[in-house]
Amino acid sequence: MPKHGVKEARATSTDADEPKRRRLSRQDRYRQLIEVAWRIVRESGTDALTLGSLAEQAGIAKPVVYDHFATRNGLLAALYGEFDMQQNALIDAAIENSEPTLAGRASVIAGSYVDCVLAQGRELPGVSAALAGSPELESLKRESEAAFLQKCRALLAPFAPGKDIGVAGLRAMLGAAEALSYAAAMDEISASQAKEELLETILGMVSRQKRPAARRAASRPVS
């Protein structure tokens, strides 16, 4: 048999043995990159997350990653946006199955917030901290927080003595939610402890909200 025939047979055999690469859709590729990015943060920390490291870990060329995120800040914003979207979806779903009472609404907020943070594990605090390093990303985080606090205000205000929740109370609640959820993510406390403490914090905060007239009286200087 001619030598070139042997070569052709070998080439054909090799081609048949090689698995065909499946071309991902843009949405599927985006989901893959997001999952790999979270894995990098989880295993190596936020500082290790770059567009280059993401391309290497995902096994694709850098231009593909740049086409999806353009910059590292864009990638961090996408990760935080994923958390924000999941949190809202979790709360909205839980509200539909909750009792229309203060305890029911407060339990939804406490449980959903803690569960969403724990779903991302230890990587979320690092991503959240990285957002503070950029004015653009910090603004994104603040906008997300404002939307979350407005959702909480709408849920809790009907049960407050003054039928409204002040900004100070909402900010105190958010601070407690972040601290307790991150402590649970770092295994300092259990998830149930975080939820119970946050629930009590929310209930206490709502009960302390004064009626408008009482707030005005309290703000007047003592003569």
C-alpha positions in Angstrom: 0.0 0.0 0.0 1.4 3.5 -0.8 2.8 5.5 2.1 0.4 8.3 1.5 -2.4 5.9 1.9 -1.2 5.0 5.4 -0.9 8.7 6.3 -4.4 9.3 5.1 -5.8 6.4 7.1 -4.0 7.6 10.2 -5.3 11.1 9.7 -8.8 9.8 9.2 -8.6 7.7 12.4 -7.3 10.6 14.4 -10.0 13.0 13.2 -12.7 10.4 14.1 -11.2 10.0 17.6 -11.1 13.7 18.5 -14.3 14.9 20.2 -16.0 17.7 18.3 -16.1 21.0 20.2 -19.6 22.3 20.7 -19.9 26.0 19.9 -21.7 27.7 22.8 -24.3 30.4 22.2 -23.5 33.8 23.5 -25.8 33.4 26.5 -24.4 30.0 27.3 -20.8 31.3 27.0 -21.7 34.2 29.3 -23.2 31.8 31.9 -20.0 29.7 31.7 -17.8 32.7 32.3 -19.8 33.9 35.2 -19.6 30.4 36.8 -15.8 30.2 36.2 -15.4 33.8 37.6 -17.2 32.8 40.9 -15.0 29.7 41.1 -11.8 31.8 40.8 -12.9 34.1 43.5 -13.9 31.2 45.7 -10.7 29.4 45.3 -8.1 32.2 44.9 -9.8 35.4 46.1 -11.0 38.5 44.2 -7.5 39.8 43.5 -6.8 36.7 41.4 -9.8 37.5 39.1 -8.7 39.2 35.9 -10.0 38.9 32.3 -6.8 37.0 31.5 -7.2 34.5 34.3 -10.8 34.1 33.4 -9.9 33.3 29.8 -7.2 30.8 30.9 -9.5 29.0 33.4 -12.4 28.9 30.9 -10.1 27.5 28.2 -10.9 30.2 25.7 -9.1 33.1 23.9 -8.9 36.5 25.7 -10.9 38.3 23.0 -13.9 36.2 23.8 -13.8 37.3 27.4 -13.2 41.0 26.5 -16.2 40.8 24.1 -18.4 39.9 27.1 -17.0 42.2 29.8 -14.6 44.7 28.2 -12.9 45.5 31.6 -12.3 43.9 35.0 -14.7 46.4 36.5 -17.3 45.3 34.0 -16.8 41.7 35.2 -17.1 42.6 38.8 -20.3 44.6 38.0 -21.7 41.6 36.3 -21.0 39.3 39.3 -22.6 41.7 41.7 -25.6 42.1 39.3 -26.0 38.3 39.4 -26.3 38.4 43.2 -28.7 41.3 43.0 -30.9 39.6 40.5 -31.0 36.3 42.5 -31.8 38.2 45.7 -34.7 40.0 44.2 -36.1 36.8 42.6 -35.7 35.0 45.9 -37.6 37.7 47.8 -40.3 38.1 45.3 -40.9 34.3 45.2 -40.9 34.1 49.0 -43.4 37.0 49.4 -46.0 35.2 47.3 -45.9 32.3 49.9 -45.7 34.4 53.1 -48.3 35.6 55.5 -49.3 39.3 55.1 -48.2 40.1 58.6 -45.2 42.0 60.0 -43.6 38.7 61.2 -44.3 37.1 57.8 -42.8 40.0 55.8 -39.8 40.4 58.1 -39.1 36.7 58.0 -39.1 36.8 54.1 -36.5 39.6 54.2 -34.3 38.0 56.8 -34.4 34.5 55.3 -34.0 35.6 51.7 -31.1 37.9 52.3 -29.1 35.3 54.3 -29.9 32.5 51.9 -28.8 34.6 48.9 -25.5 35.5 50.4 -24.9 31.9 51.5 -25.7 30.7 47.9 -22.6 32.6 46.8 -20.6 31.5 49.8 -17.4 33.3 50.8 -16.8 34.9 47.5 -19.5 37.5 47.8 -17.8 39.6 50.5 -14.7 39.9 48.4 -16.6 41.0 45.3 -18.6 43.5 47.4 -15.4 44.9 48.9 -13.8 45.2 45.4 -16.8 47.4 44.3 -15.7 50.0 46.8 -12.4 50.5 45.0 -14.1 52.1 42.0 -16.5 55.1 42.1 -18.4 53.6 39.2 -18.8 50.3 40.9 -19.6 51.9 44.3 -22.4 53.8 42.6 -23.8 50.6 41.2 -23.7 49.0 44.6 -25.5 52.0 46.1 -28.2 52.0 43.5 -28.8 48.3 44.1 -29.0 48.9 47.9 -31.4 51.7 47.4 -33.7 49.5 45.3 -33.5 46.8 47.9 -34.3 49.2 50.7 -37.3 50.6 48.8 -38.6 47.1 48.4 -38.2 46.5 52.2 -39.9 49.8 53.0 -42.9 48.9 50.9 -43.2 45.5 52.6 -42.7 46.8 56.2 -44.2 50.3 56.2 -47.9 49.2 56.6 -47.0 47.6 59.9 -45.0 50.6 61.4 -46.7 52.9 63.9 -46.2 55.8 61.6 -47.0 53.8 58.4 -43.5 54.5 57.1 -39.9 53.4 57.6 -37.2 56.1 58.0 -33.9 55.9 56.1 -31.9 55.5 59.3 -33.9 52.4 60.2 -33.6 50.9 56.8 -29.8 51.5 56.8 -29.5 50.0 60.2 -31.4 46.9 58.9 -29.1 46.6 55.9 -26.0 46.9 58.0 -27.2 44.1 60.2 -28.2 42.0 57.2 -24.7 42.3 55.6 -22.8 41.7 58.9 -24.9 38.7 59.9 -24.9 37.1 56.4 -21.2 37.5 55.9 -20.6 36.0 59.4 -22.7 33.0 58.4 -20.8 32.8 55.1 -17.5 32.7 57.1 -18.9 30.0 59.4 -18.7 32.3 62.4 -22.4 31.7 63.1 -24.9 29.4 61.7 -27.4 30.3 59.0 -30.3 29.9 61.4 -28.6 32.2 64.0 -28.1 34.8 61.3 -31.8 34.6 60.2 -33.2 34.7 63.7 -31.0 37.7 64.8 -31.8 39.6 61.6 -35.5 38.9 62.1 -35.5 40.3 65.6 -33.5 43.3 64.3 -36.1 44.0 61.7 -39.1 43.6 64.1 -37.5 45.9 66.6 -36.6 48.5 63.9 -40.2 48.6 62.6 -41.7 48.9 66.1 -39.5 51.9 66.8 -40.7 53.9 63.8 -42.6 56.9 65.2 -45.7 58.6 63.8 -44.9 61.7 61.8 -46.2 64.0 64.5 -44.1 62.2 67.1 -41.0 62.5 64.9 -41.5 66.3 64.5 -42.0 66.7 68.2 -38.9 64.7 69.0 -36.8 66.8 66.5 -37.7 70.1 68.1 -34.9 71.7 70.3 -35.5 71.7 74.0 -36.0 75.3 75.2 
